Amino acid sequence: MRKAIITFSIILYAVVVPFLEINTTHVFNPDWTPHVRIHEVWQLITNSGIGLLCLWLVWIKKETKISALLSLLVTGGFLLAFSLKELYGGSMKYLDGREKTLFGINIGILGFGIAFILLLATIPLNKKLKH
């Protein structure tokens, strides 16, 4: 079950997010400055690279704890950025005011929130991490 949960979270941040963001709403958005675009592409490449490493850790090395922790950093980083959005003027709404939601909840918060909670459940708190 741990492997499935970790793999689910990796697919969200390493595959689904790039799929949703490599288009005119994000990477090719004509209203975004080139500087913003490079940060977006950097984040997508970094998160996908972390995802590949995590898949290798889980399925080849049979190491779920480090993979779960790395995935918690990626998904938790998004959740923290969302919670701090008022401090830096961030928003999950597109420039036209639309927002992708499911059941009235932003899809990023819903997906990464579920993934984060499930990932927490994969890490036994009473055992030492393997190095």
KOLVEX-828462 format. One record per atom (N, C-alpha, C): residue number from 1; chain; atom name; x, y, z. Coordinates in steps of 0.02 Angstrom, whole numbers. Layout:
KOLVEX-828462
site num: NUM&chaine: A&atome: CA&px: X&py: Y&pz: Z .
...
end
This chain:
KOLVEX-828462
site num: 1&chaine: A&atome: N&px: 41&py: -60&pz: 0 .
site num: 1&chaine: A&atome: CA&px: 0&py: 0&pz: 0 .
site num: 1&chaine: A&atome: C&px: 43&py: 64&pz: 0 .
site num: 2&chaine: A&atome: N&px: 100&py: 61&pz: 36 .
site num: 2&chaine: A&atome: CA&px: 145&py: 119&pz: 38 .
site num: 2&chaine: A&atome: C&px: 167&py: 138&pz: -32 .
site num: 3&chaine: A&atome: N&px: 189&py: 88&pz: -70 .
site num: 3&chaine: A&atome: CA&px: 214&py: 102&pz: -138 .
site num: 3&chaine: A&atome: C&px: 160&py: 135&pz: -181 .
site num: 4&chaine: A&atome: N&px: 98&py: 112&pz: -175 .
site num: 4&chaine: A&atome: CA&px: 43&py: 140&pz: -215 .
site num: 4&chaine: A&atome: C&px: 30&py: 212&pz: -195 .
site num: 5&chaine: A&atome: N&px: 30&py: 227&pz: -130 .
site num: 5&chaine: A&atome: CA&px: 17&py: 295&pz: -107 .
site num: 5&chaine: A&atome: C&px: 73&py: 342&pz: -131 .
site num: 6&chaine: A&atome: N&px: 135&py: 321&pz: -123 .
site num: 6&chaine: A&atome: CA&px: 191&py: 362&pz: -144 .
site num: 6&chaine: A&atome: C&px: 190&py: 373&pz: -219 .
site num: 7&chaine: A&atome: N&px: 176&py: 320&pz: -256 .
site num: 7&chaine: A&atome: CA&px: 173&py: 325&pz: -329 .
site num: 7&chaine: A&atome: C&px: 117&py: 372&pz: -350 .
site num: 8&chaine: A&atome: N&px: 60&py: 368&pz: -317 .
site num: 8&chaine: A&atome: CA&px: 4&py: 414&pz: -332 .
site num: 8&chaine: A&atome: C&px: 26&py: 486&pz: -323 .
site num: 9&chaine: A&atome: N&px: 59&py: 502&pz: -268 .
site num: 9&chaine: A&atome: CA&px: 81&py: 571&pz: -256 .
site num: 9&chaine: A&atome: C&px: 132&py: 593&pz: -308 .
site num: 10&chaine: A&atome: N&px: 177&py: 548&pz: -327 .
site num: 10&chaine: A&atome: CA&px: 228&py: 564&pz: -377 .
site num: 10&chaine: A&atome: C&px: 195&py: 579&pz: -444 .
site num: 11&chaine: A&atome: N&px: 147&py: 539&pz: -463 .
site num: 11&chaine: A&atome: CA&px: 112&py: 551&pz: -526 .
site num: 11&chaine: A&atome: C&px: 79&py: 620&pz: -526 .
site num: 12&chaine: A&atome: N&px: 51&py: 639&pz: -469 .
site num: 12&chaine: A&atome: CA&px: 20&py: 706&pz: -465 .
site num: 12&chaine: A&atome: C&px: 71&py: 761&pz: -479 .
site num: 13&chaine: A&atome: N&px: 127&py: 761&pz: -442 .
site num: 13&chaine: A&atome: CA&px: 173&py: 817&pz: -449 .
site num: 13&chaine: A&atome: C&px: 223&py: 811&pz: -506 .
site num: 14&chaine: A&atome: N&px: 237&py: 751&pz: -529 .
site num: 14&chaine: A&atome: CA&px: 288&py: 743&pz: -582 .
site num: 14&chaine: A&atome: C&px: 258&py: 734&pz: -652 .
site num: 15&chaine: A&atome: N&px: 194&py: 717&pz: -656 .
site num: 15&chaine: A&atome: CA&px: 163&py: 706&pz: -722 .
site num: 15&chaine: A&atome: C&px: 102&py: 751&pz: -731 .
site num: 16&chaine: A&atome: N&px: 55&py: 750&pz: -684 .
site num: 16&chaine: A&atome: CA&px: -8&py: 787&pz: -693 .
site num: 16&chaine: A&atome: C&px: 5&py: 863&pz: -693 .
site num: 17&chaine: A&atome: N&px: 44&py: 888&pz: -646 .
site num: 17&chaine: A&atome: CA&px: 57&py: 960&pz: -643 .
site num: 17&chaine: A&atome: C&px: 91&py: 984&pz: -707 .
site num: 18&chaine: A&atome: N&px: 145&py: 953&pz: -731 .
site num: 18&chaine: A&atome: CA&px: 173&py: 976&pz: -795 .
site num: 18&chaine: A&atome: C&px: 121&py: 973&pz: -852 .
site num: 19&chaine: A&atome: N&px: 81&py: 921&pz: -854 .
site num: 19&chaine: A&atome: CA&px: 30&py: 915&pz: -906 .
site num: 19&chaine: A&atome: C&px: -18&py: 975&pz: -902 .
site num: 20&chaine: A&atome: N&px: -36&py: 995&pz: -842 .
site num: 20&chaine: A&atome: CA&px: -83&py: 1051&pz: -833 .
site num: 20&chaine: A&atome: C&px: -50&py: 1120&pz: -844 .
site num: 21&chaine: A&atome: N&px: 17&py: 1123&pz: -839 .
site num: 21&chaine: A&atome: CA&px: 50&py: 1188&pz: -840 .
site num: 21&chaine: A&atome: C&px: 91&py: 1203&pz: -903 .
site num: 22&chaine: A&atome: N&px: 103&py: 1154&pz: -945 .
site num: 22&chaine: A&atome: CA&px: 141&py: 1169&pz: -1006 .
site num: 22&chaine: A&atome: C&px: 91&py: 1187&pz: -1061 .
site num: 23&chaine: A&atome: N&px: 67&py: 1249&pz: -1056 .
site num: 23&chaine: A&atome: CA&px: 18&py: 1276&pz: -1102 .
site num: 23&chaine: A&atome: C&px: 16&py: 1352&pz: -1093 .
site num: 24&chaine: A&atome: N&px: -34&py: 1384&pz: -1123 .
site num: 24&chaine: A&atome: CA&px: -38&py: 1457&pz: -1121 .
site num: 24&chaine: A&atome: C&px: -62&py: 1485&pz: -1054 .
site num: 25&chaine: A&atome: N&px: -85&py: 1442&pz: -1008 .
site num: 25&chaine: A&atome: CA&px: -104&py: 1469&pz: -942 .
site num: 25&chaine: A&atome: C&px: -43&py: 1477&pz: -897 .
site num: 26&chaine: A&atome: N&px: 12&py: 1443&pz: -913 .
site num: 26&chaine: A&atome: CA&px: 71&py: 1446&pz: -871 .
site num: 26&chaine: A&atome: C&px: 134&py: 1458&pz: -912 .
site num: 27&chaine: A&atome: N&px: 168&py: 1405&pz: -933 .
site num: 27&chaine: A&atome: CA&px: 233&py: 1410&pz: -966 .
site num: 27&chaine: A&atome: C&px: 233&py: 1457&pz: -1026 .
site num: 28&chaine: A&atome: N&px: 181&py: 1453&pz: -1067 .
site num: 28&chaine: A&atome: CA&px: 178&py: 1494&pz: -1128 .
site num: 28&chaine: A&atome: C&px: 129&py: 1553&pz: -1121 .
site num: 29&chaine: A&atome: N&px: 115&py: 1573&pz: -1060 .
site num: 29&chaine: A&atome: CA&px: 69&py: 1628&pz: -1048 .
site num: 29&chaine: A&atome: C&px: 101&py: 1693&pz: -1072 .
site num: 30&chaine: A&atome: N&px: 69&py: 1726&pz: -1121 .
site num: 30&chaine: A&atome: CA&px: 99&py: 1788&pz: -1148 .
site num: 30&chaine: A&atome: C&px: 101&py: 1845&pz: -1097 .
site num: 31&chaine: A&atome: N&px: 62&py: 1841&pz: -1044 .
site num: 31&chaine: A&atome: CA&px: 62&py: 1893&pz: -993 .
site num: 31&chaine: A&atome: C&px: 115&py: 1883&pz: -939 .
site num: 32&chaine: A&atome: N&px: 147&py: 1826&pz: -940 .
site num: 32&chaine: A&atome: CA&px: 200&py: 1813&pz: -891 .
site num: 32&chaine: A&atome: C&px: 266&py: 1840&pz: -917 .
site num: 33&chaine: A&atome: N&px: 306&py: 1866&pz: -872 .
site num: 33&chaine: A&atome: CA&px: 372&py: 1890&pz: -892 .
site num: 33&chaine: A&atome: C&px: 418&py: 1829&pz: -905 .
site num: 34&chaine: A&atome: N&px: 470&py: 1838&pz: -946 .
site num: 34&chaine: A&atome: CA&px: 517&py: 1783&pz: -957 .
site num: 34&chaine: A&atome: C&px: 547&py: 1758&pz: -892 .
site num: 35&chaine: A&atome: N&px: 558&py: 1802&pz: -844 .
site num: 35&chaine: A&atome: CA&px: 587&py: 1782&pz: -780 .
site num: 35&chaine: A&atome: C&px: 541&py: 1735&pz: -742 .
site num: 36&chaine: A&atome: N&px: 476&py: 1750&pz: -742 .
site num: 36&chaine: A&atome: CA&px: 427&py: 1707&pz: -709 .
site num: 36&chaine: A&atome: C&px: 425&py: 1639&pz: -745 .
site num: 37&chaine: A&atome: N&px: 427&py: 1640&pz: -811 .
site num: 37&chaine: A&atome: CA&px: 424&py: 1577&pz: -849 .
site num: 37&chaine: A&atome: C&px: 483&py: 1531&pz: -833 .
site num: 38&chaine: A&atome: N&px: 543&py: 1559&pz: -825 .
site num: 38&chaine: A&atome: CA&px: 601&py: 1517&pz: -811 .
site num: 38&chaine: A&atome: C&px: 593&py: 1485&pz: -742 .
site num: 39&chaine: A&atome: N&px: 565&py: 1521&pz: -695 .
site num: 39&chaine: A&atome: CA&px: 554&py: 1492&pz: -628 .
site num: 39&chaine: A&atome: C&px: 502&py: 1436&pz: -632 .
site num: 40&chaine: A&atome: N&px: 450&py: 1445&pz: -673 .
site num: 40&chaine: A&atome: CA&px: 399&py: 1394&pz: -682 .
site num: 40&chaine: A&atome: C&px: 429&py: 1330&pz: -713 .
site num: 41&chaine: A&atome: N&px: 467&py: 1338&pz: -766 .
site num: 41&chaine: A&atome: CA&px: 497&py: 1280&pz: -800 .
site num: 41&chaine: A&atome: C&px: 547&py: 1246&pz: -753 .
site num: 42&chaine: A&atome: N&px: 585&py: 1285&pz: -717 .
site num: 42&chaine: A&atome: CA&px: 633&py: 1258&pz: -668 .
site num: 42&chaine: A&atome: C&px: 596&py: 1216&pz: -617 .
site num: 43&chaine: A&atome: N&px: 541&py: 1242&pz: -589 .
site num: 43&chaine: A&atome: CA&px: 502&py: 1205&pz: -540 .
site num: 43&chaine: A&atome: C&px: 474&py: 1140&pz: -569 .
site num: 44&chaine: A&atome: N&px: 449&py: 1143&pz: -630 .
site num: 44&chaine: A&atome: CA&px: 422&py: 1083&pz: -662 .
site num: 44&chaine: A&atome: C&px: 477&py: 1030&pz: -672 .
site num: 45&chaine: A&atome: N&px: 535&py: 1051&pz: -697 .
site num: 45&chaine: A&atome: CA&px: 590&py: 1004&pz: -708 .
site num: 45&chaine: A&atome: C&px: 615&py: 976&pz: -642 .
site num: 46&chaine: A&atome: N&px: 624&py: 1019&pz: -592 .
site num: 46&chaine: A&atome: CA&px: 647&py: 996&pz: -526 .
site num: 46&chaine: A&atome: C&px: 599&py: 946&pz: -495 .
site num: 47&chaine: A&atome: N&px: 535&py: 963&pz: -494 .
site num: 47&chaine: A&atome: CA&px: 486&py: 918&pz: -464 .
site num: 47&chaine: A&atome: C&px: 481&py: 852&pz: -502 .
site num: 48&chaine: A&atome: N&px: 484&py: 854&pz: -568 .
site num: 48&chaine: A&atome: CA&px: 482&py: 792&pz: -607 .
site num: 48&chaine: A&atome: C&px: 545&py: 751&pz: -595 .
site num: 49&chaine: A&atome: N&px: 603&py: 784&pz: -588 .
site num: 49&chaine: A&atome: CA&px: 665&py: 748&pz: -572 .
site num: 49&chaine: A&atome: C&px: 662&py: 716&pz: -504 .
site num: 50&chaine: A&atome: N&px: 635&py: 752&pz: -455 .
site num: 50&chaine: A&atome: CA&px: 626&py: 722&pz: -388 .
site num: 50&chaine: A&atome: C&px: 578&py: 663&pz: -393 .
site num: 51&chaine: A&atome: N&px: 527&py: 670&pz: -434 .
site num: 51&chaine: A&atome: CA&px: 480&py: 614&pz: -443 .
site num: 51&chaine: A&atome: C&px: 513&py: 553&pz: -472 .
site num: 52&chaine: A&atome: N&px: 556&py: 562&pz: -523 .
site num: 52&chaine: A&atome: CA&px: 593&py: 505&pz: -551 .
site num: 52&chaine: A&atome: C&px: 637&py: 472&pz: -499 .
site num: 53&chaine: A&atome: N&px: 672&py: 513&pz: -460 .
site num: 53&chaine: A&atome: CA&px: 714&py: 486&pz: -406 .
site num: 53&chaine: A&atome: C&px: 672&py: 447&pz: -356 .
site num: 54&chaine: A&atome: N&px: 614&py: 474&pz: -338 .
site num: 54&chaine: A&atome: CA&px: 570&py: 440&pz: -290 .
site num: 54&chaine: A&atome: C&px: 544&py: 374&pz: -317 .
site num: 55&chaine: A&atome: N&px: 527&py: 373&pz: -381 .
site num: 55&chaine: A&atome: CA&px: 504&py: 310&pz: -412 .
site num: 55&chaine: A&atome: C&px: 560&py: 258&pz: -410 .
site num: 56&chaine: A&atome: N&px: 621&py: 279&pz: -425 .
site num: 56&chaine: A&atome: CA&px: 678&py: 233&pz: -423 .
site num: 56&chaine: A&atome: C&px: 689&py: 208&pz: -351 .
site num: 57&chaine: A&atome: N&px: 684&py: 254&pz: -302 .
site num: 57&chaine: A&atome: CA&px: 692&py: 234&pz: -232 .
site num: 57&chaine: A&atome: C&px: 639&py: 182&pz: -212 .
site num: 58&chaine: A&atome: N&px: 577&py: 194&pz: -230 .
site num: 58&chaine: A&atome: CA&px: 522&py: 150&pz: -210 .
site num: 58&chaine: A&atome: C&px: 524&py: 83&pz: -245 .
site num: 59&chaine: A&atome: N&px: 531&py: 84&pz: -312 .
site num: 59&chaine: A&atome: CA&px: 522&py: 23&pz: -351 .
site num: 59&chaine: A&atome: C&px: 587&py: -17&pz: -362 .
site num: 60&chaine: A&atome: N&px: 644&py: 16&pz: -361 .
site num: 60&chaine: A&atome: CA&px: 708&py: -19&pz: -373 .
site num: 60&chaine: A&atome: C&px: 744&py: -30&pz: -307 .
site num: 61&chaine: A&atome: N&px: 753&py: 22&pz: -268 .
site num: 61&chaine: A&atome: CA&px: 790&py: 16&pz: -205 .
site num: 61&chaine: A&atome: C&px: 747&py: -7&pz: -147 .
site num: 62&chaine: A&atome: N&px: 680&py: -9&pz: -157 .
site num: 62&chaine: A&atome: CA&px: 634&py: -31&pz: -104 .
site num: 62&chaine: A&atome: C&px: 638&py: 15&pz: -42 .
site num: 63&chaine: A&atome: N&px: 651&py: 78&pz: -53 .
site num: 63&chaine: A&atome: CA&px: 657&py: 129&pz: 0 .
site num: 63&chaine: A&atome: C&px: 597&py: 175&pz: -4 .
site num: 64&chaine: A&atome: N&px: 550&py: 165&pz: 43 .
site num: 64&chaine: A&atome: CA&px: 490&py: 206&pz: 41 .
site num: 64&chaine: A&atome: C&px: 494&py: 269&pz: 85 .
site num: 65&chaine: A&atome: N&px: 532&py: 266&pz: 138 .
site num: 65&chaine: A&atome: CA&px: 532&py: 322&pz: 186 .
site num: 65&chaine: A&atome: C&px: 562&py: 386&pz: 155 .
site num: 66&chaine: A&atome: N&px: 620&py: 380&pz: 124 .
site num: 66&chaine: A&atome: CA&px: 651&py: 439&pz: 94 .
site num: 66&chaine: A&atome: C&px: 608&py: 465&pz: 37 .
site num: 67&chaine: A&atome: N&px: 581&py: 420&pz: -3 .
site num: 67&chaine: A&atome: CA&px: 537&py: 440&pz: -57 .
site num: 67&chaine: A&atome: C&px: 475&py: 476&pz: -31 .
site num: 68&chaine: A&atome: N&px: 446&py: 450&pz: 22 .
site num: 68&chaine: A&atome: CA&px: 387&py: 482&pz: 51 .
site num: 68&chaine: A&atome: C&px: 405&py: 551&pz: 79 .
site num: 69&chaine: A&atome: N&px: 463&py: 557&pz: 111 .
site num: 69&chaine: A&atome: CA&px: 484&py: 622&pz: 138 .
site num: 69&chaine: A&atome: C&px: 496&py: 673&pz: 83 .
site num: 70&chaine: A&atome: N&px: 529&py: 652&pz: 29 .
site num: 70&chaine: A&atome: CA&px: 539&py: 698&pz: -28 .
site num: 70&chaine: A&atome: C&px: 472&py: 719&pz: -58 .
site num: 71&chaine: A&atome: N&px: 427&py: 672&pz: -64 .
site num: 71&chaine: A&atome: CA&px: 361&py: 687&pz: -92 .
site num: 71&chaine: A&atome: C&px: 321&py: 732&pz: -45 .
site num: 72&chaine: A&atome: N&px: 330&py: 724&pz: 20 .
site num: 72&chaine: A&atome: CA&px: 299&py: 769&pz: 68 .
site num: 72&chaine: A&atome: C&px: 325&py: 841&pz: 60 .
site num: 73&chaine: A&atome: N&px: 390&py: 847&pz: 46 .
site num: 73&chaine: A&atome: CA&px: 418&py: 914&pz: 34 .
site num: 73&chaine: A&atome: C&px: 388&py: 947&pz: -27 .
site num: 74&chaine: A&atome: N&px: 378&py: 909&pz: -80 .
site num: 74&chaine: A&atome: CA&px: 350&py: 938&pz: -142 .
site num: 74&chaine: A&atome: C&px: 277&py: 956&pz: -131 .
site num: 75&chaine: A&atome: N&px: 237&py: 909&pz: -107 .
site num: 75&chaine: A&atome: CA&px: 165&py: 923&pz: -98 .
site num: 75&chaine: A&atome: C&px: 154&py: 973&pz: -42 .
site num: 76&chaine: A&atome: N&px: 191&py: 966&pz: 12 .
site num: 76&chaine: A&atome: CA&px: 185&py: 1014&pz: 68 .
site num: 76&chaine: A&atome: C&px: 209&py: 1083&pz: 49 .
site num: 77&chaine: A&atome: N&px: 259&py: 1087&pz: 6 .
site num: 77&chaine: A&atome: CA&px: 282&py: 1152&pz: -18 .
site num: 77&chaine: A&atome: C&px: 227&py: 1190&pz: -55 .
site num: 78&chaine: A&atome: N&px: 189&py: 1153&pz: -96 .
site num: 78&chaine: A&atome: CA&px: 133&py: 1185&pz: -130 .
site num: 78&chaine: A&atome: C&px: 80&py: 1208&pz: -79 .
site num: 79&chaine: A&atome: N&px: 63&py: 1164&pz: -32 .
site num: 79&chaine: A&atome: CA&px: 12&py: 1182&pz: 17 .
site num: 79&chaine: A&atome: C&px: 34&py: 1242&pz: 59 .
site num: 80&chaine: A&atome: N&px: 97&py: 1246&pz: 76 .
site num: 80&chaine: A&atome: CA&px: 123&py: 1304&pz: 113 .
site num: 80&chaine: A&atome: C&px: 120&py: 1367&pz: 70 .
site num: 81&chaine: A&atome: N&px: 142&py: 1362&pz: 7 .
site num: 81&chaine: A&atome: CA&px: 139&py: 1419&pz: -38 .
site num: 81&chaine: A&atome: C&px: 68&py: 1445&pz: -45 .
site num: 82&chaine: A&atome: N&px: 20&py: 1398&pz: -50 .
site num: 82&chaine: A&atome: CA&px: -50&py: 1417&pz: -55 .
site num: 82&chaine: A&atome: C&px: -73&py: 1453&pz: 9 .
site num: 83&chaine: A&atome: N&px: -53&py: 1427&pz: 66 .
site num: 83&chaine: A&atome: CA&px: -76&py: 1457&pz: 129 .
site num: 83&chaine: A&atome: C&px: -44&py: 1526&pz: 141 .
site num: 84&chaine: A&atome: N&px: 13&py: 1539&pz: 110 .
site num: 84&chaine: A&atome: CA&px: 47&py: 1603&pz: 118 .
site num: 84&chaine: A&atome: C&px: 33&py: 1652&pz: 61 .
site num: 85&chaine: A&atome: N&px: -13&py: 1635&pz: 16 .
site num: 85&chaine: A&atome: CA&px: -23&py: 1673&pz: -46 .
site num: 85&chaine: A&atome: C&px: -40&py: 1747&pz: -34 .
site num: 86&chaine: A&atome: N&px: -74&py: 1762&pz: 21 .
site num: 86&chaine: A&atome: CA&px: -91&py: 1831&pz: 36 .
site num: 86&chaine: A&atome: C&px: -29&py: 1874&pz: 50 .
site num: 87&chaine: A&atome: N&px: 23&py: 1843&pz: 75 .
site num: 87&chaine: A&atome: CA&px: 85&py: 1879&pz: 91 .
site num: 87&chaine: A&atome: C&px: 122&py: 1903&pz: 28 .
site num: 88&chaine: A&atome: N&px: 115&py: 1866&pz: -27 .
site num: 88&chaine: A&atome: CA&px: 153&py: 1883&pz: -87 .
site num: 88&chaine: A&atome: C&px: 108&py: 1896&pz: -148 .
site num: 89&chaine: A&atome: N&px: 42&py: 1898&pz: -138 .
site num: 89&chaine: A&atome: CA&px: -4&py: 1913&pz: -193 .
site num: 89&chaine: A&atome: C&px: -15&py: 1855&pz: -240 .
site num: 90&chaine: A&atome: N&px: -10&py: 1794&pz: -215 .
site num: 90&chaine: A&atome: CA&px: -20&py: 1736&pz: -257 .
site num: 90&chaine: A&atome: C&px: -94&py: 1718&pz: -264 .
site num: 91&chaine: A&atome: N&px: -108&py: 1678&pz: -314 .
site num: 91&chaine: A&atome: CA&px: -177&py: 1656&pz: -324 .
site num: 91&chaine: A&atome: C&px: -177&py: 1594&pz: -367 .
site num: 92&chaine: A&atome: N&px: -228&py: 1553&pz: -358 .
site num: 92&chaine: A&atome: CA&px: -237&py: 1495&pz: -401 .
site num: 92&chaine: A&atome: C&px: -285&py: 1510&pz: -458 .
site num: 93&chaine: A&atome: N&px: -310&py: 1572&pz: -462 .
site num: 93&chaine: A&atome: CA&px: -355&py: 1592&pz: -516 .
site num: 93&chaine: A&atome: C&px: -315&py: 1614&pz: -577 .
site num: 94&chaine: A&atome: N&px: -343&py: 1597&pz: -634 .
site num: 94&chaine: A&atome: CA&px: -313&py: 1621&pz: -697 .
site num: 94&chaine: A&atome: C&px: -328&py: 1695&pz: -705 .
site num: 95&chaine: A&atome: N&px: -295&py: 1727&pz: -752 .
site num: 95&chaine: A&atome: CA&px: -305&py: 1799&pz: -762 .
site num: 95&chaine: A&atome: C&px: -377&py: 1817&pz: -780 .
site num: 96&chaine: A&atome: N&px: -413&py: 1769&pz: -810 .
site num: 96&chaine: A&atome: CA&px: -484&py: 1782&pz: -827 .
site num: 96&chaine: A&atome: C&px: -531&py: 1767&pz: -769 .
site num: 97&chaine: A&atome: N&px: -504&py: 1750&pz: -710 .
site num: 97&chaine: A&atome: CA&px: -544&py: 1738&pz: -651 .
site num: 97&chaine: A&atome: C&px: -565&py: 1666&pz: -640 .
site num: 98&chaine: A&atome: N&px: -553&py: 1623&pz: -690 .
site num: 98&chaine: A&atome: CA&px: -571&py: 1553&pz: -683 .
site num: 98&chaine: A&atome: C&px: -524&py: 1518&pz: -633 .
site num: 99&chaine: A&atome: N&px: -550&py: 1465&pz: -605 .
site num: 99&chaine: A&atome: CA&px: -510&py: 1424&pz: -560 .
site num: 99&chaine: A&atome: C&px: -531&py: 1352&pz: -569 .
site num: 100&chaine: A&atome: N&px: -483&py: 1306&pz: -574 .
site num: 100&chaine: A&atome: CA&px: -499&py: 1235&pz: -581 .
site num: 100&chaine: A&atome: C&px: -518&py: 1207&pz: -513 .
site num: 101&chaine: A&atome: N&px: -580&py: 1185&pz: -507 .
site num: 101&chaine: A&atome: CA&px: -604&py: 1158&pz: -443 .
site num: 101&chaine: A&atome: C&px: -639&py: 1091&pz: -454 .
site num: 102&chaine: A&atome: N&px: -643&py: 1054&pz: -401 .
site num: 102&chaine: A&atome: CA&px: -681&py: 992&pz: -399 .
site num: 102&chaine: A&atome: C&px: -716&py: 991&pz: -331 .
site num: 103&chaine: A&atome: N&px: -781&py: 983&pz: -333 .
site num: 103&chaine: A&atome: CA&px: -822&py: 986&pz: -272 .
site num: 103&chaine: A&atome: C&px: -814&py: 1054&pz: -237 .
site num: 104&chaine: A&atome: N&px: -801&py: 1107&pz: -276 .
site num: 104&chaine: A&atome: CA&px: -793&py: 1174&pz: -248 .
site num: 104&chaine: A&atome: C&px: -726&py: 1187&pz: -216 .
site num: 105&chaine: A&atome: N&px: -680&py: 1140&pz: -223 .
site num: 105&chaine: A&atome: CA&px: -613&py: 1147&pz: -193 .
site num: 105&chaine: A&atome: C&px: -562&py: 1150&pz: -250 .
site num: 106&chaine: A&atome: N&px: -514&py: 1195&pz: -244 .
site num: 106&chaine: A&atome: CA&px: -461&py: 1200&pz: -294 .
site num: 106&chaine: A&atome: C&px: -429&py: 1132&pz: -304 .
site num: 107&chaine: A&atome: N&px: -417&py: 1112&pz: -367 .
site num: 107&chaine: A&atome: CA&px: -391&py: 1044&pz: -380 .
site num: 107&chaine: A&atome: C&px: -321&py: 1034&pz: -351 .
site num: 108&chaine: A&atome: N&px: -281&py: 1087&pz: -348 .
site num: 108&chaine: A&atome: CA&px: -214&py: 1081&pz: -319 .
site num: 108&chaine: A&atome: C&px: -218&py: 1066&pz: -244 .
site num: 109&chaine: A&atome: N&px: -260&py: 1102&pz: -210 .
site num: 109&chaine: A&atome: CA&px: -269&py: 1091&pz: -138 .
site num: 109&chaine: A&atome: C&px: -299&py: 1022&pz: -125 .
site num: 110&chaine: A&atome: N&px: -349&py: 1004&pz: -165 .
site num: 110&chaine: A&atome: CA&px: -381&py: 939&pz: -156 .
site num: 110&chaine: A&atome: C&px: -332&py: 882&pz: -169 .
site num: 111&chaine: A&atome: N&px: -298&py: 883&pz: -227 .
site num: 111&chaine: A&atome: CA&px: -252&py: 829&pz: -244 .
site num: 111&chaine: A&atome: C&px: -192&py: 825&pz: -198 .
site num: 112&chaine: A&atome: N&px: -158&py: 882&pz: -188 .
site num: 112&chaine: A&atome: CA&px: -99&py: 881&pz: -146 .
site num: 112&chaine: A&atome: C&px: -117&py: 873&pz: -73 .
site num: 113&chaine: A&atome: N&px: -176&py: 897&pz: -52 .
site num: 113&chaine: A&atome: CA&px: -198&py: 887&pz: 17 .
site num: 113&chaine: A&atome: C&px: -208&py: 813&pz: 32 .
site num: 114&chaine: A&atome: N&px: -243&py: 779&pz: -13 .
site num: 114&chaine: A&atome: CA&px: -253&py: 707&pz: -6 .
site num: 114&chaine: A&atome: C&px: -186&py: 670&pz: -7 .
site num: 115&chaine: A&atome: N&px: -144&py: 687&pz: -56 .
site num: 115&chaine: A&atome: CA&px: -78&py: 655&pz: -61 .
site num: 115&chaine: A&atome: C&px: -37&py: 666&pz: 2 .
site num: 116&chaine: A&atome: N&px: -37&py: 727&pz: 28 .
site num: 116&chaine: A&atome: CA&px: 2&py: 743&pz: 88 .
site num: 116&chaine: A&atome: C&px: -20&py: 701&pz: 147 .
site num: 117&chaine: A&atome: N&px: -85&py: 697&pz: 158 .
site num: 117&chaine: A&atome: CA&px: -112&py: 658&pz: 214 .
site num: 117&chaine: A&atome: C&px: -95&py: 584&pz: 205 .
site num: 118&chaine: A&atome: N&px: -104&py: 558&pz: 145 .
site num: 118&chaine: A&atome: CA&px: -88&py: 487&pz: 133 .
site num: 118&chaine: A&atome: C&px: -13&py: 474&pz: 142 .
site num: 119&chaine: A&atome: N&px: 28&py: 521&pz: 119 .
site num: 119&chaine: A&atome: CA&px: 101&py: 513&pz: 127 .
site num: 119&chaine: A&atome: C&px: 120&py: 511&pz: 201 .
site num: 120&chaine: A&atome: N&px: 89&py: 554&pz: 241 .
site num: 120&chaine: A&atome: CA&px: 103&py: 554&pz: 313 .
site num: 120&chaine: A&atome: C&px: 89&py: 486&pz: 343 .
site num: 121&chaine: A&atome: N&px: 37&py: 454&pz: 319 .
site num: 121&chaine: A&atome: CA&px: 17&py: 388&pz: 345 .
site num: 121&chaine: A&atome: C&px: 67&py: 333&pz: 326 .
site num: 122&chaine: A&atome: N&px: 110&py: 346&pz: 277 .
site num: 122&chaine: A&atome: CA&px: 158&py: 294&pz: 255 .
site num: 122&chaine: A&atome: C&px: 222&py: 295&pz: 297 .
site num: 123&chaine: A&atome: N&px: 231&py: 346&pz: 338 .
site num: 123&chaine: A&atome: CA&px: 293&py: 353&pz: 376 .
site num: 123&chaine: A&atome: C&px: 281&py: 334&pz: 449 .
site num: 124&chaine: A&atome: N&px: 305&py: 276&pz: 470 .
site num: 124&chaine: A&atome: CA&px: 297&py: 257&pz: 540 .
site num: 124&chaine: A&atome: C&px: 338&py: 305&pz: 584 .
site num: 125&chaine: A&atome: N&px: 305&py: 333&pz: 633 .
site num: 125&chaine: A&atome: CA&px: 338&py: 383&pz: 676 .
site num: 125&chaine: A&atome: C&px: 384&py: 353&pz: 728 .
site num: 126&chaine: A&atome: N&px: 376&py: 289&pz: 742 .
site num: 126&chaine: A&atome: CA&px: 415&py: 259&pz: 796 .
site num: 126&chaine: A&atome: C&px: 477&py: 221&pz: 771 .
site num: 127&chaine: A&atome: N&px: 492&py: 225&pz: 708 .
site num: 127&chaine: A&atome: CA&px: 551&py: 190&pz: 681 .
site num: 127&chaine: A&atome: C&px: 601&py: 240&pz: 653 .
site num: 128&chaine: A&atome: N&px: 664&py: 222&pz: 658 .
site num: 128&chaine: A&atome: CA&px: 717&py: 264&pz: 632 .
site num: 128&chaine: A&atome: C&px: 717&py: 260&pz: 555 .
site num: 129&chaine: A&atome: N&px: 737&py: 315&pz: 523 .
site num: 129&chaine: A&atome: CA&px: 743&py: 315&pz: 451 .
site num: 129&chaine: A&atome: C&px: 805&py: 276&pz: 430 .
site num: 130&chaine: A&atome: N&px: 799&py: 236&pz: 378 .
site num: 130&chaine: A&atome: CA&px: 857&py: 202&pz: 350 .
site num: 130&chaine: A&atome: C&px: 900&py: 252&pz: 311 .
site num: 131&chaine: A&atome: N&px: 964&py: 245&pz: 315 .
site num: 131&chaine: A&atome: CA&px: 1008&py: 290&pz: 278 .
site num: 131&chaine: A&atome: C&px: 1030&py: 258&pz: 215 .
end
